[in-house]
């Protein structure tokens, strides 16, 4: 999932949240930068991870990644994909590299790779709209990420004729929630915002939280990163949903004000 990079906000916006509580549902261990930006803008972050990321590190994974690095077109599906791949092998390739968004592109830049990035829409649909991915008949295309998810990228790449190779370098699992998470949800004020950028995380939270805590979470206002996710939030029980321009941190925070 994209949006892990945090854009610097102008100083004039530093207190825009005015004490409001924002629930961050990003994977465990990845929400620190966003939480710091919430505090810088005068808000109170509550970490409620909907996912946990686990590295895949074995001979088969390394072989799959090595093959991916030899493709013509090399797509990275998230900043986590870059991080876990770089922990396995040096990211040395002659491929044309593509990133699902700016956060992923920045992660690749730290490893010496320049990537093509979608414009305003930084998600699978935005990536698939890039001209280089329109005609793929017979071309060797590699996708680095995790198994599962929406599957849109793999489906469309194959439909466009790509000889697709996937390198799964990490797993997305449900995060373990403890009593402190449940207590934090039960204490949420009425004007809290819940930042949502993953339907999978939303489903995991609904399954993990006790019924009373889930109802309390749904009493807050959801901030969804896409129309698809806004529909999922309403179906899950949120009656108040705001739509952000994208999953990027700045866009989510702008919609949370």
Long-range contacts (C-beta under 8 A, 24 or more apart in sequence): 1-78, 1-149, 1-197, 1-198, 1-200, 1-201, 1-247, 2-78, 2-79, 2-100, 2-101, 2-102, 2-103, 2-104, 2-122, 2-123, 2-197, 2-246, 2-247, 2-248, 3-101, 3-103, 3-122, 3-197, 3-225, 3-246, 3-247, 3-248, 3-249, 3-252, 4-30, 4-33, 4-78, 4-79, 4-80, 4-103, 4-104, 4-107, 5-33, 5-79, 5-101, 5-102, 5-103, 5-104, 5-106, 5-107, 5-248, 5-249, 6-33, 6-34, 6-36, 6-37, 6-249, 6-250, 7-248, 7-249, 7-250, 9-37, 9-40, 9-41, 9-250, 9-253, 13-41, 14-40, 14-41, 14-42, 15-41, 15-42, 16-41, 16-42, 16-253, 16-257, 17-41, 17-42, 17-43, 17-253, 17-256, 17-257, 18-42, 18-43, 19-43, 19-44, 20-44, 20-191, 20-192, 20-193, 20-256, 20-257, 21-45, 21-46, 21-188, 21-189, 21-191, 21-192, 21-193, 22-46, 22-192, 22-193, 22-194, 22-195, 22-253, 22-256, 23-48, 23-185, 23-188, 23-192, 23-193, 23-194, 23-195, 23-217, 23-220, 24-48, 24-195, 25-49, 25-50, 25-194, 25-195, 25-196, 25-197, 25-198, 25-201, 25-202, 25-205, 26-50, 26-51, 26-195, 26-197, 26-198, 26-201, 27-51, 27-52, 27-53, 27-80, 27-172, 27-175, 27-201, 28-52, 28-53, 28-175, 29-53, 30-80, 33-249, 34-195, 34-249, 34-252, 37-249, 37-253, 38-253, 41-253, 43-256, 46-184, 46-185, 46-188, 46-192, 48-177, 48-181, 48-184, 48-185, 48-194, 48-205, 48-217, 49-175, 49-177, 49-201, 50-174, 50-175, 50-198, 50-200, 50-201, 50-202, 50-204, 50-205, 51-172, 51-173, 51-174, 51-175, 51-198, 51-200, 51-201, 51-204, 52-172, 52-173, 52-174, 52-175, 52-176, 53-80, 53-84, 53-146, 53-170, 53-171, 53-172, 53-173, 54-170, 54-171, 54-173, 55-84, 55-87, 55-169, 55-170, 56-84, 56-168, 56-169, 56-170, 56-171, 57-87, 57-88, 61-88, 61-167, 61-168, 61-169, 62-88, 62-89, 64-165, 64-166, 64-167, 64-168, 65-89, 65-144, 65-167, 65-169, 67-142, 67-165, 67-167, 68-142, 68-143, 68-144, 68-165, 68-166, 68-167, 69-93, 69-95, 69-142, 70-95, 70-140, 70-142, 71-95, 71-140, 71-141, 71-142, 71-165, 72-96, 72-139, 72-140, 72-141, 73-98, 73-132, 73-133, 73-136, 73-139, 73-140, 73-141, 73-142, 73-162, 74-98, 74-141, 74-142, 74-144, 75-99, 75-100, 75-127, 75-141, 75-142, 75-143, 75-144, 75-153, 75-157, 76-100, 76-104, 76-107, 76-108, 76-115, 76-144, 76-145, 77-104, 77-143, 77-144, 77-145, 77-146, 77-149, 77-153, 78-103, 78-104, 78-145, 78-146, 79-103, 79-104, 79-106, 79-107, 80-146, 80-170, 81-144, 81-145, 81-146, 81-169, 81-170, 82-107, 82-108, 82-111, 82-144, 83-107, 84-169, 84-170, 85-144, 85-167, 85-169, 86-111, 88-169, 95-142, 96-132, 98-127, 98-130, 98-132, 98-133, 99-127, 100-124, 100-126, 100-127, 101-126, 101-246, 101-247, 101-248, 102-248, 103-248, 120-245, 120-246, 121-246, 122-246, 122-247, 122-248, 123-225, 123-226, 123-246, 123-247, 124-150, 124-152, 124-153, 124-156, 125-152, 127-153, 128-152, 128-153, 128-156, 133-157, 133-160, 134-160, 135-160, 135-161, 136-160, 136-161, 136-162, 137-161, 138-163, 139-163, 140-165, 141-165, 142-166, 142-167, 143-167, 144-169, 145-169, 145-170, 146-170, 146-171, 146-172, 147-171, 148-172, 148-200, 149-200, 150-199, 172-200, 174-204, 174-207, 174-208, 175-204, 175-208, 177-205, 177-208, 177-209, 181-209, 182-209, 182-210, 182-213, 185-209, 185-213, 185-216, 185-217, 186-212, 186-213, 186-216, 188-216, 188-217, 188-219, 188-220, 190-219, 190-220, 191-220, 191-221, 192-220, 192-221, 193-220, 193-221, 193-222, 193-223, 193-242, 193-256, 194-220, 194-221, 194-222, 194-223, 194-238, 195-223, 195-252, 195-256, 196-222, 196-223, 196-224, 196-225, 196-229, 196-233, 197-224, 197-225, 197-229, 197-247, 197-252, 198-229, 199-228, 199-229, 199-232, 202-229, 202-232, 202-233, 202-236, 203-236, 206-236, 206-237, 223-252, 223-255, 223-256, 225-251, 225-252
